[in-house]
Amino acid sequence: MFNYKFDDTGVYIGNLSNMGSKYGVSQYRFALNYELVGKELLVSDGSISHSIKFKNTKYAEFDGSEYDYEALKLEASTYFVRIGYYVAVLDYSQGLVTVICGKDYFYGKMDGTTVAAGIGHLDAGDKMLGTSVAWYLGCERYVWHEFREEGMCRVRWSPKPALKNDLPCKALVVKYPIFLVDITGYGPFRTDAPAVLERSVFLQDYDHMLTVGCLFGGGETPIMVSGYAKFMDSIVEEAQSVTNEISSKAPDIPGF
């Protein structure tokens, strides 16, 4: 009964939130986190330094310039933060920070932190190969990532898992088994992917099977998302059956 509501004449109106239509792929987004308010960070890679100051619940300063920000907490000491069109991963347990500024990556350590040799947010190499998992971002809304080769990710979006795009990606090990995944490209037409999607950045926790992330596109305000994982064996079968159905209905074209 709690999934329905009626207008004054008794006509049924679908509850948009429960149908997943109201918030779309941001439906499962965690509550924004405000634990960073009042904190100031100076981060350096040894030659370049950046300052981050979280002024209040809405605005932060990055190198003295003010931007709106949104922060999501993935686990006890790891935050995923959108600062304007930048993305920052704040890893307090290791004293490390990664900032994505457009195409550029900055890897630094927090001021006053001692980081042992060999410790850092490092390229994942082939560590993600063979991973095939869907992240449910809303009611029956998911993005499916298959890591088949290094530097590439096969991406499918609900509700059409038979459609796929092989897109360039960059993956970092933040601290095992937490990975930062940066995928460049759009989603298949008429799927749950935002129509203007150009880039997806996810911080993925393969221990708790949770993700937080940010979707960029069209110069619009990036969409912050959260999701829960599902291994995709059943969806693989569904996708294959859809593919077979499409193939069986395709007309015979001479010469093909």
C-alpha positions as CSV (number, residue, x, y, z in Angstrom):
1,M,0.0,0.0,0.0
2,F,2.9,2.3,0.6
3,N,3.9,2.2,-3.0
4,Y,0.8,3.9,-4.3
5,K,-1.0,7.2,-4.0
6,F,-4.2,8.6,-5.5
7,D,-5.4,12.0,-6.6
8,D,-8.6,13.7,-5.3
9,T,-10.9,11.7,-7.6
10,G,-9.3,8.3,-6.6
11,V,-7.3,7.9,-9.8
12,Y,-4.1,5.9,-9.2
13,I,-0.9,7.8,-9.7
14,G,2.4,5.8,-9.7
15,N,4.8,6.8,-7.0
16,L,7.6,8.2,-9.2
17,S,10.3,7.6,-6.5
18,N,9.4,3.9,-6.1
19,M,9.4,3.5,-9.9
20,G,12.8,4.9,-10.1
21,S,11.8,7.7,-12.5
22,K,12.1,10.6,-10.1
23,Y,15.8,10.4,-9.4
24,G,16.9,8.0,-12.2
25,V,20.5,6.8,-11.8
26,S,21.0,8.9,-8.7
27,Q,18.1,7.2,-6.8
28,Y,20.4,5.1,-4.6
29,R,22.9,8.0,-3.9
30,F,24.0,8.0,-0.3
31,A,23.2,11.1,1.8
32,L,25.8,13.8,1.2
33,N,28.6,13.7,3.8
34,Y,29.5,16.8,5.8
35,E,32.3,15.5,7.9
36,L,34.8,17.5,5.9
37,V,33.3,20.9,6.8
38,G,36.0,23.1,8.4
39,K,38.9,20.9,7.3
40,E,41.8,22.3,5.3
41,L,44.3,20.2,3.3
42,L,47.6,21.0,1.8
43,V,48.7,18.2,-0.5
44,S,51.9,17.9,-2.5
45,D,53.6,15.5,-4.9
46,G,57.0,16.9,-4.0
47,S,57.0,19.6,-6.7
48,I,53.4,20.8,-7.0
49,S,51.1,21.7,-4.1
50,H,47.3,22.2,-3.9
51,S,45.2,23.5,-1.1
52,I,41.6,22.4,-0.4
53,K,39.4,24.1,2.2
54,F,35.9,23.0,2.9
55,K,34.2,26.2,4.0
56,N,30.7,24.9,4.7
57,T,28.2,22.3,3.5
58,K,28.0,23.8,0.0
59,Y,31.3,25.4,-0.9
60,A,35.0,24.5,-1.0
61,E,38.1,26.4,-2.1
62,F,40.6,24.7,-4.4
63,D,43.8,26.7,-4.6
64,G,41.9,29.8,-3.4
65,S,39.0,29.6,-5.9
66,E,35.6,28.8,-4.7
67,Y,33.5,25.9,-6.1
68,D,30.3,24.1,-5.1
69,Y,31.1,20.6,-3.8
70,E,29.5,17.3,-2.9
71,A,31.1,14.6,-0.8
72,L,30.2,10.9,-0.4
73,K,31.9,8.6,2.1
74,L,32.7,5.1,0.8
75,E,34.2,3.7,4.0
76,A,35.6,4.8,7.3
77,S,38.5,6.9,6.0
78,T,37.9,7.4,2.3
79,Y,35.9,10.2,0.7
80,F,34.9,10.8,-2.9
81,V,34.4,14.5,-3.5
82,R,33.2,16.5,-6.5
83,I,34.7,20.1,-6.4
84,G,33.1,21.9,-9.3
85,Y,34.2,19.8,-12.3
86,Y,37.1,18.2,-10.4
87,V,37.1,14.9,-8.5
88,A,39.1,14.3,-5.4
89,V,39.7,11.0,-3.6
90,L,40.7,11.7,0.0
91,D,42.3,8.7,1.6
92,Y,42.9,9.6,5.2
93,S,44.2,6.1,6.3
94,Q,47.2,6.4,4.0
95,G,47.4,10.2,3.9
96,L,47.0,10.3,0.2
97,V,44.9,12.4,-2.2
98,T,44.2,11.9,-5.9
99,V,42.7,14.8,-7.8
100,I,41.3,14.5,-11.4
101,C,41.4,17.9,-13.1
102,G,40.0,17.3,-16.6
103,K,42.4,14.9,-18.3
104,D,45.1,15.5,-15.7
105,Y,45.7,13.4,-12.6
106,F,47.5,14.8,-9.5
107,Y,48.8,12.3,-6.9
108,G,49.8,13.9,-3.6
109,K,50.2,13.3,0.1
110,M,48.6,15.3,2.9
111,D,50.9,17.7,4.6
112,G,52.6,16.2,7.6
113,T,52.0,12.6,6.5
114,T,54.8,10.1,6.1
115,V,54.2,7.7,3.3
116,A,56.3,4.5,3.0
117,A,58.1,3.8,-0.2
118,G,55.9,2.0,-2.7
119,I,52.7,3.2,-1.2
120,G,50.3,5.3,-3.4
121,H,47.3,5.3,-5.5
122,L,48.9,3.2,-8.2
123,D,47.9,2.0,-11.7
124,A,45.8,-1.1,-11.5
125,G,47.5,-2.8,-14.4
126,D,45.8,-6.1,-15.1
127,K,44.4,-6.5,-11.6
128,M,40.8,-5.9,-12.8
129,L,40.9,-8.2,-15.8
130,G,38.1,-10.8,-15.6
131,T,35.9,-8.6,-13.4
132,S,32.3,-8.5,-14.6
133,V,29.9,-6.7,-12.3
134,A,26.9,-4.5,-12.4
135,W,26.4,-1.5,-10.2
136,Y,22.7,-0.9,-9.3
137,L,22.3,2.9,-9.1
138,G,18.5,2.9,-8.8
139,C,15.4,0.7,-9.1
140,E,16.3,-1.7,-11.9
141,R,18.8,0.8,-13.1
142,Y,22.4,-0.4,-13.5
143,V,25.6,0.0,-15.3
144,W,27.5,-3.2,-16.1
145,H,31.3,-3.1,-16.3
146,E,33.4,-5.9,-17.9
147,F,37.1,-5.5,-17.8
148,R,38.3,-7.7,-20.7
149,E,41.6,-6.0,-21.5
150,E,43.9,-3.5,-19.8
151,G,42.9,0.1,-20.5
152,M,39.4,-0.8,-21.8
153,C,36.0,-1.5,-20.2
154,R,33.0,-3.0,-21.9
155,V,30.0,-0.9,-20.6
156,R,26.3,-1.9,-20.8
157,W,23.4,0.0,-19.3
158,S,19.9,-1.1,-18.3
159,P,17.4,-1.9,-19.6
160,K,19.3,-3.1,-22.8
161,P,22.2,-5.3,-21.7
162,A,22.6,-6.7,-25.2
163,L,23.9,-3.2,-26.3
164,K,27.5,-2.5,-25.4
165,N,30.3,0.0,-25.8
166,D,34.0,-0.8,-25.4
167,L,35.4,2.4,-23.9
168,P,38.8,3.5,-22.8
169,C,39.3,3.5,-19.0
170,K,41.9,4.2,-16.4
171,A,42.0,2.2,-13.2
172,L,43.9,2.9,-10.0
173,V,44.3,0.8,-6.8
174,V,43.5,3.2,-4.0
175,K,44.0,0.6,-1.4
176,Y,43.1,-3.0,-2.1
177,P,40.3,-3.9,-2.8
178,I,39.2,-0.3,-3.5
179,F,39.7,0.9,-7.1
180,L,39.2,4.2,-8.8
181,V,37.8,3.7,-12.3
182,D,37.6,6.5,-14.9
183,I,35.7,5.6,-18.1
184,T,35.5,8.0,-21.1
185,G,32.5,7.7,-23.4
186,Y,28.8,7.6,-23.8
187,G,26.1,5.0,-23.1
188,P,24.1,3.1,-25.7
189,F,21.1,4.9,-27.1
190,R,17.8,4.7,-25.3
191,T,19.3,3.2,-22.1
192,D,19.3,4.5,-18.5
193,A,22.7,6.2,-19.2
194,P,22.3,10.0,-19.1
195,A,21.7,11.3,-22.6
196,V,24.7,13.7,-22.4
197,L,27.1,11.3,-20.7
198,E,30.7,11.8,-21.6
199,R,32.6,10.4,-18.6
200,S,32.1,8.2,-15.6
201,V,34.3,8.2,-12.5
202,F,33.6,5.5,-9.9
203,L,35.3,4.6,-6.6
204,Q,34.5,0.9,-6.2
205,D,34.9,-1.2,-3.0
206,Y,35.1,-4.9,-3.9
207,D,35.0,-5.9,-0.2
208,H,31.6,-4.4,0.7
209,M,30.6,-4.3,-3.0
210,L,29.6,-0.7,-2.9
211,T,30.4,2.2,-5.2
212,V,30.2,6.0,-5.3
213,G,30.8,8.0,-8.4
214,C,30.2,11.0,-10.6
215,L,28.8,11.2,-14.1
216,F,29.9,14.1,-16.4
217,G,28.5,15.4,-19.6
218,G,27.2,18.3,-21.6
219,G,28.7,20.9,-19.3
220,E,25.8,20.2,-16.9
221,T,26.2,19.8,-13.1
222,P,27.8,16.3,-12.7
223,I,25.5,13.7,-11.2
224,M,26.7,12.0,-8.0
225,V,25.7,8.3,-7.7
226,S,26.0,5.4,-5.4
227,G,25.4,1.7,-6.1
228,Y,25.4,-1.9,-5.0
229,A,27.0,-4.7,-6.9
230,K,25.7,-7.8,-8.5
231,F,27.8,-10.3,-10.3
232,M,26.4,-10.7,-13.8
233,D,26.0,-14.4,-14.6
234,S,22.2,-14.2,-15.0
235,I,22.4,-10.9,-16.9
236,V,25.0,-12.4,-19.2
237,E,22.5,-15.1,-20.1
238,E,19.8,-12.4,-20.6
239,A,22.0,-10.4,-22.8
240,Q,22.9,-13.4,-24.9
241,S,19.2,-14.4,-25.3
242,V,18.4,-10.8,-26.5
243,T,21.3,-10.9,-28.9
244,N,20.1,-14.2,-30.3
245,E,16.6,-12.9,-30.7
246,I,17.8,-9.8,-32.5
247,S,20.0,-11.9,-34.8
248,S,17.1,-14.3,-35.6
249,K,14.9,-11.4,-36.7
250,A,17.6,-9.7,-38.8
251,P,16.8,-9.8,-42.6
252,D,19.0,-11.8,-44.9
253,I,21.0,-9.3,-46.9
254,P,22.8,-10.6,-50.0
255,G,26.5,-10.3,-49.8
256,F,26.6,-10.2,-45.9
